[in-house]
Each structure stands twice: as structure tokens, then as C-alpha cells.
Amino acid sequence: MVVWVLTPMEVLSALCRHRRQGNLDGDGFALAESRLDKLASRWNQVEAVSPVKEAAARLLRVHPLRAADALQLGAALVAVDHQPKKRAFVSLDEDLLEAARQEGLGAIRPG
């Protein structure tokens, strides 16, 4: 599994938001954070910021993406050296998945 270097912050942000909104109690938050840490110990991170920014800028010009989503997709393209054929890209966001499809990645919506 390969993720963008800022993915843990995006996930933590979502967890904190759900906790503040009352959708996640303290125990659930702790469990989710523990699972995030466990996943992070197993994945590889794309840390090449400049190439990802360049890819994201192009993606923003051609797809209806938000900045964070363009960075995620840009990181995926950098991770596969812009050779996306037969590579999986996983997201819950339909706009991001559609952009990934158009970029040649195998878009997967979990669950």
C-alpha cells in the first residue's frame, strides 16, 4: 500500500471531526487511531513533494478536484512513475475515482 505523506493528517482530521460531531465516542476514536497507526506502520509513503505538487497542478486544470484530492491522485501517479496501467487507486470519493479512471488507474470504491 502506498499513500501520500499527508494522508495520516487527513484521516486524523476526519476522526477528530466525527468525534466532535458525536459520531465517534472516546473509545471508538482511540480504536480508530490505533488502527490508523497499525496501517501506517505497514504502508509506504510518497514524500516527493515537488513532483506531487506539479502533478496535482495539472490534475486541477483537467479534473473537478479539490486541492487535497488532486494531491492524493498526484501522489499515486508519482508513485507509479506516471505509468498507471493496472494499478489500483482506492477512494470513497466518486469525483476522485472518476479522475483516477481518466488518468488510467484502476479505481476502486471499498465496501
PAVEXVO-697017 format. One line per field, with one value per atom (N, C-alpha, C): z negated, x negated, y; residue number from 1; residue in one letter. Coordinates in pm, 1 decimal. Atoms other than C-alpha are relative to their C-alpha. Example, Ala and Ser with C-alpha at 12.3 -4.5 7.8 and 13.67 -1.06 7.14 Angstrom:
REM residues 2
c3 (0.0, -780.0, 0.0, 6.0, -714.0, -73.0) $
c1 (-89.0, -1230.0, -90.0, 82.0, -1367.0, 77.0) $
c2 (-119.0, -450.0, 120.0, -119.0, -106.0, 109.0) $
k (1, 1, 1, 2, 2, 2) $
r (A, A, A, S, S, S) $
REM end
This chain:
REM residues 111
c3 (0.0, 0.0, 0.0, -10.6, 95.0, -23.9, 30.1, -43.9, 7.7, 0.9, -20.5, -142.9, 131.3, -311.4, -93.8, 85.3, -436.4, -25.6, 22.2, -433.5, -148.8, 141.9, -808.7, -61.0, 52.4, -877.8, 48.6, -51.1, -654.0, -77.5, 74.2, -833.0, -143.8, 135.7, -1176.4, -4.7, -7.4, -1075.8, 5.1, -10.2, -978.3, -131.6, 128.3, -1301.9, -105.1, 97.0, -1511.4, 27.4, -36.7, -1319.5, -44.2, 41.7, -1379.9, -151.5, 146.4, -1748.1, -48.8, 40.1, -1780.5, 30.2, -40.2, -1599.8, -76.9, 79.5, -1839.2, 72.4, -75.3, -1573.4, -44.9, 45.3, -1747.2, -145.2, 140.7, -2122.2, -25.9, 34.4, -2304.4, 29.0, -26.2, -2281.4, 149.9, -145.0, -1913.4, 65.1, -51.2, -1848.1, -25.2, 34.6, -2030.5, 85.6, -83.4, -1838.2, 144.2, -137.2, -1503.3, 13.6, -3.7, -1583.6, -8.8, 10.3, -1684.0, 132.7, -130.5, -1355.0, 104.6, -91.9, -1165.2, -21.8, 30.1, -1342.6, 50.6, -46.5, -1261.9, 152.1, -145.7, -894.0, 41.5, -35.7, -882.5, -16.5, 19.3, -1009.4, 116.3, -110.0, -701.0, 138.1, -133.4, -418.2, 33.8, -48.8, -207.4, 28.3, -22.1, -181.7, 116.7, -105.5, 121.0, -66.2, 68.1, -19.4, 96.2, -101.6, 306.0, 25.9, -2.7, 254.7, 133.5, -124.2, 563.3, 118.3, -111.5, 821.1, -21.8, 28.6, 646.7, 22.5, -23.5, 649.9, 148.9, -145.0, 1022.6, 60.3, -50.6, 1092.7, -43.6, 52.4, 871.9, 73.7, -73.5, 1051.5, 135.7, -128.9, 1383.8, -19.2, 26.2, 1236.5, -30.6, 30.7, 1102.1, 125.7, -124.8, 1451.3, 87.8, -90.6, 1612.8, -67.2, 71.7, 1342.6, -107.1, 106.0, 1099.9, -139.1, 127.6, 788.8, -99.4, 106.0, 456.2, -11.7, 9.4, 372.5, -65.0, 70.2, 124.0, 86.3, -86.9, 371.8, 115.6, -107.6, 650.8, -51.1, 57.9, 419.2, -20.4, 16.5, 337.4, 133.6, -131.1, 704.3, 60.1, -46.9, 790.9, -63.7, 69.5, 529.1, 57.6, -59.2, 678.4, 134.3, -130.8, 1024.2, -13.7, 24.9, 890.1, -47.9, 54.2, 702.1, 109.2, -109.7, 1028.7, 118.7, -103.4, 1224.6, 124.0, -107.0, 1431.0, 100.0, -79.9, 1565.0, -72.9, 86.2, 1415.9, 40.2, -45.9, 1614.8, -102.5, 88.4, 1397.7, -145.2, 140.0, 1073.3, -64.2, 70.1, 815.6, -75.7, 76.9, 664.9, -78.0, 86.2, 368.3, -61.4, 59.8, 255.6, -19.5, 18.5, 127.8, 77.8, -68.8, 331.0, 149.4, -139.3, 666.3, 100.3, -91.1, 828.8, 11.5, 0.8, 727.4, 74.5, -72.1, 853.5, 150.4, -143.1, 1187.0, 59.9, -47.7, 1224.1, 8.7, -2.0, 1136.0, 120.8, -118.1, 1404.2, 127.0, -119.1, 1660.5, 13.0, -1.2, 1562.8, 25.0, -33.0, 1631.0, -117.0, 117.6, 1277.0, -13.5, 31.0, 1171.3, -125.2, 112.0, 948.8, -77.0, 87.1, 653.0, -112.5, 113.7, 411.9, -98.2, 94.3, 99.3, -55.7, 69.0, -66.1, 89.1) $
c1 (-85.1, 0.0, -90.0, 75.1, -129.8, 96.8, -84.9, 12.7, -80.9, 59.2, -57.5, -42.5, 57.8, -265.9, 98.2, -95.5, 21.8, 130.2, -119.3, 280.7, 30.4, -33.1, 245.2, 66.6, -62.0, 334.9, 144.1, -137.4, 642.0, 89.1, -78.4, 758.9, 21.5, -14.1, 690.5, 100.2, -95.8, 883.5, 142.4, -133.8, 1183.0, 41.9, -31.4, 1164.0, 36.1, -27.3, 1149.5, 134.4, -128.2, 1443.0, 115.0, -106.0, 1652.1, 14.8, -7.3, 1563.4, 69.9, -63.9, 1660.5, 149.6, -141.1, 1990.0, 80.0, -68.7, 2069.9, 23.0, -14.0, 2048.3, -98.4, 105.2, 1749.9, -30.4, 30.2, 1705.3, -149.9, 141.7, 1371.6, -63.3, 52.8, 1326.0, -10.5, 2.0, 1414.9, -111.5, 108.5, 1174.2, -134.6, 126.7, 892.5, -23.7, 12.0, 961.5, -34.5, 26.9, 968.0, -141.9, 135.8, 646.3, -104.3, 89.2, 480.9, -7.8, -2.1, 589.7, -77.2, 74.9, 450.8, -150.0, 141.9, 116.6, -49.9, 37.5, 111.3, -14.1, 9.9, 182.6, -124.2, 113.7, -79.3, -132.8, 125.4, -343.0, -27.0, 13.8, -281.3, -6.2, -4.4, -241.7, -127.3, 108.5, -493.0, 60.0, -48.9, -460.9, -71.7, 56.4, -511.9, -34.8, 46.6, -721.6, -58.6, 57.0, -835.5, 97.0, -98.2, -650.0, 1.8, 0.7, -763.6, 63.4, -65.6, -671.7, 150.2, -142.7, -338.8, 73.3, -61.9, -263.9, 16.2, -7.7, -340.8, 112.1, -105.8, -116.1, 137.2, -127.8, 160.2, 45.1, -35.3, 147.8, 59.8, -55.0, 203.8, 138.4, -127.6, 483.2, 110.0, -99.4, 661.0, 49.2, -37.8, 660.4, 91.1, -76.1, 822.5, 112.7, -103.7, 1045.7, 63.3, -66.5, 1303.2, -33.6, 49.1, 1098.0, -26.4, 46.8, 1030.8, -151.5, 146.2, 667.6, -50.6, 48.0, 626.3, 18.2, -23.3, 778.3, -99.7, 99.7, 550.3, -136.5, 127.7, 252.3, -1.8, -7.4, 370.4, -21.8, 12.1, 408.1, -137.8, 135.3, 83.0, -102.7, 92.4, -96.4, 8.5, -16.1, 49.4, -71.4, 65.8, -73.9, -151.8, 144.7, -419.6, -48.9, 39.8, -430.9, -17.1, 9.4, -379.3, -76.0, 82.2, -612.2, 82.2, -92.6, -315.3, 27.8, -33.0, -264.0, 114.2, -108.6, 81.5, 66.2, -71.8, 189.0, -5.3, -17.4, 319.5, -40.7, 26.2, 256.0, 131.5, -124.8, 532.9, -9.6, -13.2, 644.9, 129.8, -115.6, 882.2, 44.4, -56.4, 1113.7, 149.8, -144.9, 1464.9, 62.5, -46.3, 1491.3, 20.5, -31.3, 1665.6, -71.5, 70.4, 1512.2, -147.2, 140.3, 1166.0, -17.7, 7.2, 1233.3, 14.7, -17.6, 1355.2, -127.2, 125.9, 1040.6, -108.0, 97.8, 829.9, 22.9, -32.5, 1010.9, -50.0, 40.5, 949.2, -151.8, 146.4, 581.2, -58.9, 46.5, 562.2, -17.9, 10.2, 572.6, 125.3, -115.0, 798.9, 64.9, -66.0, 1044.9, 86.0, -72.9, 1184.6, 66.3, -72.9, 1454.9, 22.3, -13.5, 1429.9, 141.1, -124.3, 1727.4, 119.3) $
c2 (-116.6, 0.0, 123.3, -125.3, 343.8, 115.1, -115.8, 667.9, 128.9, -133.3, 1038.8, 32.1, -27.8, 1168.5, 72.9, -71.7, 1387.1, -76.8, 81.1, 1108.3, -20.4, 17.0, 1041.7, 123.7, -122.2, 1406.8, 13.0, -3.3, 1384.7, -95.6, 97.7, 1071.2, 48.3, -50.8, 1219.7, 115.0, -109.8, 1531.5, -52.9, 58.9, 1317.7, -65.0, 62.9, 1119.7, 104.6, -107.3, 1437.3, 66.4, -60.3, 1587.6, -89.7, 92.6, 1273.5, -5.0, -0.8, 1280.7, 126.7, -126.7, 1649.7, -0.8, 4.2, 1581.9, -105.0, 100.9, 1298.2, -131.2, 124.2, 1027.0, -107.2, 90.4, 867.7, 34.0, -26.0, 829.2, -15.1, 6.4, 829.5, -135.0, 134.2, 452.6, -26.6, 18.6, 448.1, 79.5, -83.5, 733.3, -66.5, 65.1, 552.3, -123.6, 118.9, 231.7, 38.4, -43.4, 413.4, 54.1, -55.0, 599.6, -111.8, 115.7, 271.2, -75.3, 67.4, 112.3, 81.4, -86.9, 411.4, -18.2, 20.2, 371.6, -135.4, 134.0, -0.3, -2.5, -8.4, 65.9, 78.6, -86.0, 341.8, -72.3, 74.1, 101.4, -95.7, 95.6, -114.3, 64.5, -58.7, 133.1, 74.7, -85.2, 322.9, 136.2, -135.5, 699.5, 65.8, -83.7, 920.5, 133.1, -120.9, 1204.4, 102.8, -88.9, 1368.3, 115.3, -108.6, 1696.2, 74.3, -78.9, 1888.9, -73.1, 69.6, 1620.8, -18.2, 16.0, 1565.1, 131.9, -131.0, 1938.8, 27.5, -20.1, 1952.3, -84.9, 88.0, 1653.9, 51.1, -49.2, 1797.6, 126.2, -121.9, 2133.0, -35.6, 44.0, 1956.2, -60.9, 65.8, 1746.5, 100.8, -102.4, 2055.2, 70.4, -67.0, 2203.2, -86.0, 87.5, 1898.0, -79.1, 75.1, 1743.1, 88.7, -78.7, 1889.3, -54.9, 52.4, 1807.7, 112.3, -89.2, 1976.4, -18.3, 2.9, 2050.4, -128.4, 120.3, 1763.3, -124.4, 115.9, 1517.4, -2.2, -7.0, 1638.4, -44.0, 43.3, 1586.6, -151.7, 146.0, 1232.3, -70.1, 62.1, 1146.1, 26.2, -30.5, 1322.5, -90.7, 90.4, 1115.0, -140.2, 132.8, 798.3, -7.5, -0.4, 894.7, 6.3, -5.1, 983.2, -136.7, 130.9, 650.9, -105.0, 97.7, 460.4, 58.2, -64.7, 689.9, 34.2, -42.3, 813.6, -111.5, 119.6, 458.2, -72.1, 49.0, 389.3, -130.2, 118.9, 84.3, -113.1, 114.6, -197.3, 28.3, -36.0, -8.2, 40.7, -29.4, 22.9, 131.7, -124.3, 352.2, -11.7, 21.8, 329.2, 132.2, -121.3, 608.6, -18.8, -3.6, 671.2, 115.5, -119.8, 993.8, -27.7, 33.0, 948.2, 90.8, -90.3, 1258.9, -39.0, 40.6, 1144.8, -132.2, 127.4, 791.9, 19.3, -25.7, 926.0, 60.6, -57.8, 1138.2, -107.7, 109.2, 832.6, -90.8, 81.4, 631.6, 69.0, -75.2, 904.5, 8.4, -2.0, 905.3, -138.9, 133.6, 531.1, -93.6, 86.4, 394.5, -85.8, 84.9, 110.4, 54.1, -65.9, 296.3, -98.3, 94.0, 100.5, 77.2, -54.5, 210.0, -114.7, 111.6, -10.5, -12.0, 28.1, -172.2, 2.3) $
k (1, 1, 1, 2, 2, 2, 3, 3, 3, 4, 4, 4, 5, 5, 5, 6, 6, 6, 7, 7, 7, 8, 8, 8, 9, 9, 9, 10, 10, 10, 11, 11, 11, 12, 12, 12, 13, 13, 13, 14, 14, 14, 15, 15, 15, 16, 16, 16, 17, 17, 17, 18, 18, 18, 19, 19, 19, 20, 20, 20, 21, 21, 21, 22, 22, 22, 23, 23, 23, 24, 24, 24, 25, 25, 25, 26, 26, 26, 27, 27, 27, 28, 28, 28, 29, 29, 29, 30, 30, 30, 31, 31, 31, 32, 32, 32, 33, 33, 33, 34, 34, 34, 35, 35, 35, 36, 36, 36, 37, 37, 37, 38, 38, 38, 39, 39, 39, 40, 40, 40, 41, 41, 41, 42, 42, 42, 43, 43, 43, 44, 44, 44, 45, 45, 45, 46, 46, 46, 47, 47, 47, 48, 48, 48, 49, 49, 49, 50, 50, 50, 51, 51, 51, 52, 52, 52, 53, 53, 53, 54, 54, 54, 55, 55, 55, 56, 56, 56, 57, 57, 57, 58, 58, 58, 59, 59, 59, 60, 60, 60, 61, 61, 61, 62, 62, 62, 63, 63, 63, 64, 64, 64, 65, 65, 65, 66, 66, 66, 67, 67, 67, 68, 68, 68, 69, 69, 69, 70, 70, 70, 71, 71, 71, 72, 72, 72, 73, 73, 73, 74, 74, 74, 75, 75, 75, 76, 76, 76, 77, 77, 77, 78, 78, 78, 79, 79, 79, 80, 80, 80, 81, 81, 81, 82, 82, 82, 83, 83, 83, 84, 84, 84, 85, 85, 85, 86, 86, 86, 87, 87, 87, 88, 88, 88, 89, 89, 89, 90, 90, 90, 91, 91, 91, 92, 92, 92, 93, 93, 93, 94, 94, 94, 95, 95, 95, 96, 96, 96, 97, 97, 97, 98, 98, 98, 99, 99, 99, 100, 100, 100, 101, 101, 101, 102, 102, 102, 103, 103, 103, 104, 104, 104, 105, 105, 105, 106, 106, 106, 107, 107, 107, 108, 108, 108, 109, 109, 109, 110, 110, 110, 111, 111, 111) $
r (M, M, M, V, V, V, V, V, V, W, W, W, V, V, V, L, L, L, T, T, T, P, P, P, M, M, M, E, E, E, V, V, V, L, L, L, S, S, S, A, A, A, L, L, L, C, C, C, R, R, R, H, H, H, R, R, R, R, R, R, Q, Q, Q, G, G, G, N, N, N, L, L, L, D, D, D, G, G, G, D, D, D, G, G, G, F, F, F, A, A, A, L, L, L, A, A, A, E, E, E, S, S, S, R, R, R, L, L, L, D, D, D, K, K, K, L, L, L, A, A, A, S, S, S, R, R, R, W, W, W, N, N, N, Q, Q, Q, V, V, V, E, E, E, A, A, A, V, V, V, S, S, S, P, P, P, V, V, V, K, K, K, E, E, E, A, A, A, A, A, A, A, A, A, R, R, R, L, L, L, L, L, L, R, R, R, V, V, V, H, H, H, P, P, P, L, L, L, R, R, R, A, A, A, A, A, A, D, D, D, A, A, A, L, L, L, Q, Q, Q, L, L, L, G, G, G, A, A, A, A, A, A, L, L, L, V, V, V, A, A, A, V, V, V, D, D, D, H, H, H, Q, Q, Q, P, P, P, K, K, K, K, K, K, R, R, R, A, A, A, F, F, F, V, V, V, S, S, S, L, L, L, D, D, D, E, E, E, D, D, D, L, L, L, L, L, L, E, E, E, A, A, A, A, A, A, R, R, R, Q, Q, Q, E, E, E, G, G, G, L, L, L, G, G, G, A, A, A, I, I, I, R, R, R, P, P, P, G, G, G) $
REM end
